[in-house]
Amino acid sequence: MRILILQDYLRNGGTERQSIRLAQGFHSRGHGVSLVTFRPGGSLSATVGAVGQRALQRKDTGWDWFAPGLRRTVRREAADVVLAMGRMANCHLGLLVESIHRRAGRPGIALATFRTGKPIPWLYRRSVRRADQVIANSQEAAVGLAGRLGLAPAKVSVIHNPLVFAGGVAPDRRVEIRAKVRVEQGAGPRTTVLLCVAMFRPEKNQRELVEIAAGLPEGSDWQLWLAGDGPARAACAARSRELGLAERVRFLGFQSEPGALYAAADVAVHASQSEALSNFLIEAQAAGVPVVAYDAQGIGECVVPGHTGWVIPRDDRTAFRAAVTRLASLPEATRAELAAEAERFARARFDPDQQIDAHLELFARVAARQQISH
């Protein structure tokens, strides 16, 4: 099977990591895979590996929507499957459906994806309606999409995000790595380390985490580590300084491999206002880090409330702080049990091999359906 994956740019985001992970998984199973991006480069481009990346723009214009020669590339690739990942690629997909269906020999299939809690533009909605199938990464996202656009439920399939950092830090090195990273960041053995790994975009709401942490009980020993980069970072750092938290809030920048941070952290915290399914919370649990997160689309599907973490009603800072304080005060043995349960759950529910196989099985079903209809 030849599979063409479309992505606008390989920035450091969850969807971009999923694009690379899927491309590598399809390739490892012997399928021909092309990963075509609109813009060249990107902070994740070095992680593509054997699949390779082909960019449509010869020089980076900085325009995510600009895809010169996209239709020609799709015709030349003559792929069995064209999978659009991200907003811009999905906006373009609706314009490509006829070219995909006119593939020589037998028609190819056009698959849209829905992995966002944000409103989607008109071209994206058009693509979703014209695509042969839509893949949502949470049940909540699928129900919402079908309801808003009037899609037949059978046209929307749910496949959860696969783990990207499935390996993480080897169990026999976790104690060593934990101690090393915590010393580097000035965290003591009893410091409760709160961790968030996400791009600094307004909807990710890291500022809220800073303000929540500022209200934790006086005298409590904690640090907040914020890993990632983006346009909202400077304002978040400024707010941290305003609150007198410069020594407690660590801005760790882009992390190509955050496994060491997960090994060193005690609680994964997330206050995002817009989600479909949180890659960060899945990865944290897979590394044995329990979760405290505001409720948003898909959050309830990546946490077992009361067992692997706590899902807090939006904007309830008091409840958020109470959950963090409760986790910090648990006996070490109880915290270890929570960590083990979180790891078991995430690794079973979001196993990369299962998710990749689910995509391939869906491709085959849709292709068979298309063959019959033509």
MORAPE-V356980 format. One record per backbone hydrogen bond with DSSP energy under -0.5 kcal/mol. NH is the residue of the N-H (numbers start at 1). CO is the residue of the C=O. If there is no record, write none. Layout:
nh=NH co=CO
nh=NH co=CO
This chain:
nh=3 co=1
nh=3 co=32
nh=4 co=81
nh=5 co=3
nh=5 co=34
nh=6 co=4
nh=6 co=83
nh=7 co=36
nh=10 co=41
nh=11 co=9
nh=13 co=11
nh=17 co=13
nh=18 co=14
nh=19 co=15
nh=20 co=16
nh=21 co=17
nh=22 co=18
nh=23 co=19
nh=24 co=20
nh=25 co=21
nh=26 co=22
nh=27 co=23
nh=28 co=24
nh=29 co=25
nh=29 co=26
nh=30 co=27
nh=31 co=26
nh=32 co=1
nh=34 co=3
nh=36 co=5
nh=36 co=34
nh=37 co=35
nh=37 co=54
nh=38 co=7
nh=39 co=8
nh=44 co=10
nh=45 co=42
nh=47 co=44
nh=48 co=45
nh=51 co=48
nh=52 co=49
nh=54 co=35
nh=55 co=53
nh=56 co=37
nh=57 co=38
nh=61 co=59
nh=64 co=62
nh=66 co=63
nh=67 co=65
nh=70 co=67
nh=73 co=69
nh=74 co=70
nh=75 co=71
nh=76 co=72
nh=77 co=73
nh=78 co=74
nh=79 co=74
nh=80 co=2
nh=81 co=2
nh=82 co=109
nh=83 co=4
nh=83 co=81
nh=84 co=82
nh=84 co=111
nh=85 co=6
nh=90 co=86
nh=91 co=87
nh=92 co=88
nh=93 co=89
nh=94 co=90
nh=95 co=92
nh=96 co=93
nh=97 co=93
nh=100 co=96
nh=101 co=97
nh=102 co=98
nh=103 co=100
nh=106 co=104
nh=108 co=100
nh=109 co=80
nh=111 co=82
nh=111 co=109
nh=112 co=110
nh=112 co=133
nh=114 co=135
nh=125 co=121
nh=126 co=122
nh=127 co=123
nh=128 co=124
nh=129 co=125
nh=130 co=126
nh=131 co=127
nh=132 co=110
nh=133 co=110
nh=134 co=155
nh=135 co=112
nh=136 co=134
nh=136 co=157
nh=137 co=114
nh=142 co=138
nh=143 co=139
nh=144 co=140
nh=145 co=141
nh=146 co=142
nh=147 co=143
nh=148 co=144
nh=149 co=145
nh=150 co=146
nh=151 co=146
nh=155 co=152
nh=156 co=153
nh=157 co=134
nh=157 co=155
nh=159 co=136
nh=159 co=157
nh=163 co=350
nh=166 co=164
nh=173 co=170
nh=174 co=170
nh=174 co=171
nh=177 co=173
nh=178 co=174
nh=179 co=175
nh=180 co=176
nh=181 co=177
nh=182 co=178
nh=183 co=179
nh=184 co=180
nh=185 co=181
nh=186 co=183
nh=187 co=182
nh=191 co=188
nh=192 co=221
nh=193 co=191
nh=194 co=192
nh=194 co=223
nh=195 co=267
nh=196 co=225
nh=198 co=196
nh=198 co=227
nh=200 co=229
nh=201 co=199
nh=204 co=201
nh=205 co=201
nh=205 co=202
nh=208 co=205
nh=209 co=205
nh=210 co=206
nh=211 co=207
nh=212 co=208
nh=213 co=209
nh=214 co=210
nh=215 co=211
nh=215 co=212
nh=216 co=213
nh=220 co=217
nh=222 co=220
nh=223 co=192
nh=224 co=248
nh=225 co=194
nh=225 co=223
nh=226 co=224
nh=226 co=250
nh=227 co=196
nh=227 co=225
nh=228 co=253
nh=232 co=200
nh=233 co=230
nh=236 co=232
nh=237 co=233
nh=238 co=234
nh=239 co=235
nh=240 co=236
nh=241 co=237
nh=242 co=238
nh=243 co=239
nh=244 co=241
nh=245 co=240
nh=248 co=245
nh=249 co=245
nh=250 co=224
nh=250 co=248
nh=251 co=249
nh=252 co=226
nh=252 co=250
nh=253 co=226
nh=256 co=254
nh=260 co=257
nh=261 co=258
nh=262 co=258
nh=263 co=259
nh=264 co=260
nh=265 co=261
nh=266 co=193
nh=267 co=193
nh=268 co=290
nh=269 co=195
nh=269 co=267
nh=270 co=292
nh=271 co=204
nh=273 co=203
nh=274 co=203
nh=279 co=277
nh=282 co=278
nh=283 co=279
nh=284 co=280
nh=285 co=281
nh=286 co=282
nh=287 co=283
nh=287 co=284
nh=288 co=285
nh=289 co=284
nh=290 co=266
nh=290 co=288
nh=291 co=308
nh=292 co=268
nh=293 co=310
nh=294 co=270
nh=295 co=312
nh=299 co=296
nh=300 co=296
nh=301 co=298
nh=302 co=298
nh=302 co=299
nh=305 co=303
nh=306 co=309
nh=307 co=304
nh=308 co=304
nh=309 co=304
nh=310 co=291
nh=312 co=293
nh=312 co=310
nh=316 co=313
nh=317 co=315
nh=320 co=316
nh=321 co=317
nh=322 co=318
nh=323 co=319
nh=324 co=320
nh=325 co=321
nh=326 co=322
nh=327 co=323
nh=328 co=324
nh=329 co=325
nh=330 co=326
nh=330 co=327
nh=335 co=331
nh=336 co=332
nh=337 co=333
nh=338 co=334
nh=339 co=335
nh=340 co=336
nh=341 co=337
nh=342 co=338
nh=343 co=339
nh=344 co=340
nh=345 co=341
nh=346 co=342
nh=347 co=343
nh=348 co=344
nh=349 co=345
nh=350 co=346
nh=351 co=348
nh=355 co=351
nh=356 co=352
nh=357 co=353
nh=358 co=354
nh=359 co=355
nh=360 co=356
nh=361 co=357
nh=362 co=358
nh=363 co=359
nh=364 co=360
nh=365 co=361
nh=366 co=362
nh=367 co=363
nh=368 co=364
nh=369 co=365
nh=370 co=366
nh=371 co=367
nh=372 co=368
nh=373 co=369
nh=374 co=370
